Amino acid sequence: MQAEIQNEEDKNIQETLSKIKYKIAILSGKGGTGKTTVTVNIAQTLANKGFSVGVLDADITGPNIPLMFGAEFEQLSTEDNKIVPIEAHGVKIISMEFLLEDKSKAIIWRGPMKIKGLKQLIADVKWGELDFLIIDLPPGSSDEPLSIVQTIKDLDGMIVVTTPQEVSLLDITKSINFAEVTNTPVIGIVENMSGFVCPHCGETTNIFKKDGGKNIAEQLSIEFLGAVPLIPAICVAGDVGKPAVLVDEDSESIFLQITEKMEEILNSKDS
C-alpha cells in the first residue's frame, strides 16, 4: 500500500515537472545573505519580461516568500483535487505559510516531515505550464536542499547568493561543493549587499568589503551574474510586499542584467 502511494506521488511530481521548462534553485551557504530578496526579484523580473513564473518557497520552517510578495493573508483554493497557487504581481507562489492557521507559531518538524511537505508542495500543486520555477531554499545544505535535488532530478541549476565579507565567502564553497556532490549545475553567483549607495549623494560605501563574490566566482571558474548593492528601496519594498523591481528603477536595472546573464547561460546549455 505504501509503495502504491509513493508511486502515485512520484507520478504526480513527474507530471507536474514535465510542464515546467526551467527549474532553478536559489541557495546560500549561510543565513542573512538576502537570498529570498534575490529570489523574489529574479522571479518578478522574469515575469515582467513576459515569462510565466512560479516560486516555490522551500524554506519549510522560515517561509518569507508570501510576505515579500504582499500575499501572506491570501487563502488557498483547490481545483481538480490540486492546490491552486496564489498569484501576486503576475507570479504564482506556493509556501507552507499559506497552510498555517496561526502564522505566529513555529513549524517544528523533523527531517522526514520536511521532506514529505516539500514533495507535496510539488506533487499536489497545480502549477500548470511554466517557463520558470524558482525555488527558494533555506540556507545550508541539509534536508530541504537535498530533498529538492533528489525530487527534481532534472534541476537546471542553482544560483548561489553570497555577501562580500569573508565569513560568507567561506560558506559559499560549501554550497558549490553541495552542487558538485549532487551533480547539480551551478548557473552562477550573485553578490548581495555589495556596497551601500547613499540616497542623497549617490556615493557608494563598501560596508562589507567589495567584489568578494566576483573574485571567488573567478577562482572557482563559475559565472558571476552580478552585484546587488544595499539600496534602501529594496528593504522597504520587501517589507511592504512589493518586489523592488516594481518600484525602483535602479533595482530593476540590476536584476534585469542578472536575469539576462542567467538566460544566456541556460540558452547556451540548450543549444
C-alpha positions in Angstrom: 0.0 0.0 0.0 2.8 2.4 1.0 4.6 1.6 -2.3 1.4 2.4 -4.3 1.1 5.8 -2.6 4.8 6.5 -3.2 4.4 5.6 -6.9 1.4 7.8 -7.2 3.2 10.7 -5.6 6.2 10.2 -7.9 3.9 10.1 -10.9 2.2 13.4 -9.9 5.6 15.0 -9.3 6.9 14.0 -12.8 3.7 15.1 -14.5 3.9 18.5 -12.8 7.6 19.0 -13.6 7.1 18.0 -17.2 5.1 21.2 -17.8 7.9 23.4 -16.5 10.7 24.4 -18.8 13.4 25.7 -16.4 13.7 24.7 -12.7 16.2 26.8 -10.8 17.1 26.7 -7.1 18.4 29.7 -5.2 20.9 28.7 -2.5 23.2 30.3 0.1 25.7 28.8 2.4 24.6 30.8 5.4 21.6 32.9 6.6 21.5 36.6 6.3 22.6 36.9 2.7 19.3 38.3 1.4 18.7 35.1 -0.7 14.9 35.4 -0.5 15.1 39.0 -1.7 17.2 37.9 -4.7 14.7 35.1 -5.4 11.7 37.4 -5.3 13.3 40.0 -7.6 14.7 37.5 -10.1 11.2 35.9 -10.3 9.5 39.3 -10.7 11.9 40.4 -13.3 11.3 37.3 -15.4 7.5 37.8 -15.1 7.9 41.5 -16.1 9.6 40.2 -19.3 6.6 38.2 -20.1 7.6 34.7 -18.9 5.2 32.5 -16.9 6.9 32.2 -13.5 6.3 30.2 -10.3 8.1 30.5 -6.9 8.3 27.5 -4.6 9.1 28.6 -1.0 11.1 25.5 0.1 12.0 27.1 3.5 9.6 25.0 5.5 10.4 26.5 8.9 11.0 30.1 7.9 8.8 30.9 4.9 9.0 34.5 3.9 8.0 34.5 0.2 4.3 35.3 0.8 5.3 38.4 2.9 7.7 39.8 0.3 5.0 39.4 -2.4 2.4 41.0 -0.2 0.3 37.8 -0.2 0.7 36.5 3.3 -3.0 36.7 4.1 -4.3 35.1 0.9 -6.3 31.9 1.1 -5.5 28.8 -1.0 -8.2 27.1 -3.1 -8.3 23.8 -4.9 -9.1 22.7 -8.4 -9.2 19.2 -9.8 -8.0 17.9 -6.4 -4.9 20.1 -6.5 -3.9 23.3 -4.7 -4.0 26.4 -6.8 -1.0 28.6 -6.2 -1.5 32.2 -5.1 -0.8 34.7 -7.8 0.9 38.0 -6.8 2.2 40.6 -9.3 1.9 38.1 -12.1 3.9 35.4 -10.2 2.5 32.1 -9.0 3.7 31.3 -5.5 3.3 28.5 -3.0 4.5 28.3 0.6 4.0 26.4 3.8 3.0 29.8 5.2 -0.4 29.6 3.4 -1.2 26.4 5.2 -0.7 27.8 8.7 -3.7 28.8 10.7 -1.6 30.7 13.2 1.3 32.3 11.4 3.0 33.3 14.6 3.6 29.7 15.7 6.8 27.9 14.8 6.9 24.9 12.5 8.7 22.2 14.5 9.3 19.3 12.1 11.9 16.7 11.9 13.7 15.9 8.6 11.2 13.3 7.3 8.2 15.7 7.8 10.0 18.5 5.9 10.8 16.2 3.0 7.2 15.0 2.9 5.9 18.5 3.0 8.2 19.6 0.2 7.2 16.8 -2.1 3.5 17.7 -1.5 4.2 21.3 -2.5 5.3 20.0 -5.8 3.0 17.0 -6.4 -0.2 18.5 -5.1 0.0 22.0 -6.6 -1.5 22.9 -9.9 1.4 24.9 -11.4 0.4 24.4 -15.0 2.6 25.4 -17.8 5.6 27.5 -16.6 8.7 28.9 -18.2 10.5 29.1 -14.9 10.0 27.6 -11.4 12.3 29.4 -9.0 12.9 27.5 -5.7 13.9 29.5 -2.6 15.9 27.1 -0.5 16.7 27.6 3.2 20.4 28.3 3.9 22.9 25.5 4.2 22.9 22.0 2.6 20.6 19.9 4.8 17.1 18.4 4.5 15.3 20.8 2.2 18.1 21.4 -0.4 18.9 17.7 -0.5 15.2 16.8 -0.9 14.8 19.2 -3.8 17.7 17.9 -5.8 16.6 14.3 -5.2 13.0 15.1 -6.1 13.7 17.4 -9.1 16.2 15.2 -10.8 16.4 17.5 -13.9 17.0 20.7 -12.0 18.5 23.1 -14.5 20.9 24.6 -11.9 21.5 26.6 -8.8 22.2 30.3 -8.2 24.3 30.8 -5.2 23.8 34.1 -3.2 26.6 35.5 -1.1 27.7 38.7 0.5 31.2 40.2 0.2 32.5 39.6 3.7 34.9 36.7 4.3 32.6 34.7 6.6 30.0 34.4 3.8 32.6 33.6 1.2 33.8 30.7 3.3 30.3 29.3 3.2 29.9 29.7 -0.5 32.5 27.0 -1.2 30.3 24.6 0.8 27.3 25.5 -1.4 29.4 24.9 -4.5 30.6 21.5 -3.1 27.0 20.6 -2.4 26.1 21.2 -6.0 29.1 19.1 -7.2 28.3 16.2 -4.9 24.6 16.2 -6.0 25.6 16.6 -9.7 23.7 19.9 -9.9 24.9 22.6 -12.3 25.8 26.0 -10.8 24.4 28.7 -13.0 26.3 31.5 -11.3 26.9 33.6 -8.2 25.1 36.7 -7.1 26.8 39.1 -4.6 24.2 40.8 -2.5 24.7 43.8 -0.1 27.6 44.9 -2.4 28.2 48.4 -1.1 25.7 51.0 0.3 24.6 53.6 -2.1 23.8 56.9 -0.4 20.4 58.1 -1.4 21.5 61.7 -1.1 24.8 62.0 -2.8 24.9 58.6 -4.7 28.3 57.7 -3.3 29.0 54.0 -2.6 30.4 52.8 0.7 31.7 49.2 0.8 30.4 48.3 4.3 31.0 44.5 3.7 34.2 44.9 1.6 33.9 44.6 -2.2 34.0 42.1 -5.1 34.2 39.1 -2.8 31.6 37.2 -4.8 33.1 38.2 -8.1 36.6 37.1 -7.0 35.5 33.7 -5.7 33.5 33.2 -8.9 36.7 33.7 -10.9 38.7 31.4 -8.6 36.1 28.6 -9.0 35.5 29.3 -12.7 31.8 30.0 -12.1 29.8 32.7 -13.8 29.4 35.9 -11.9 25.8 37.0 -12.5 26.0 40.4 -10.8 26.2 42.5 -7.7 23.2 43.9 -5.8 24.1 47.0 -3.7 22.4 47.9 -0.4 19.7 50.0 -1.8 17.1 51.3 0.8 14.3 50.8 -1.7 15.0 47.0 -1.8 14.4 46.7 2.0 11.4 48.9 2.0 9.8 47.2 -0.9 10.2 43.7 0.6 8.6 44.9 3.9 5.5 46.3 2.2 5.1 43.3 -0.1 6.3 44.6 -3.4 9.4 43.3 -5.2 11.8 46.2 -5.5 12.0 45.9 -9.3 8.4 47.1 -9.5 9.1 50.3 -7.6 12.8 51.2 -8.0 14.5 51.8 -11.4 18.0 51.0 -10.1 16.8 47.7 -8.7 15.0 47.0 -12.0 18.2 47.6 -14.0 20.4 45.5 -11.7 18.1 42.4 -11.8 17.5 42.8 -15.5 21.2 42.3 -16.0 21.3 39.3 -13.7 18.4 37.6 -15.4 19.8 38.3 -18.9 23.0 36.6 -17.9 21.1 33.7 -16.4 19.0 33.3 -19.6 22.2 33.4 -21.8 23.7 30.5 -19.7 20.5 28.5 -19.9 20.2 29.0 -23.6 23.8 28.0 -24.2 23.1 24.7 -22.4 20.1 24.1 -24.6 21.9 24.7 -27.9 
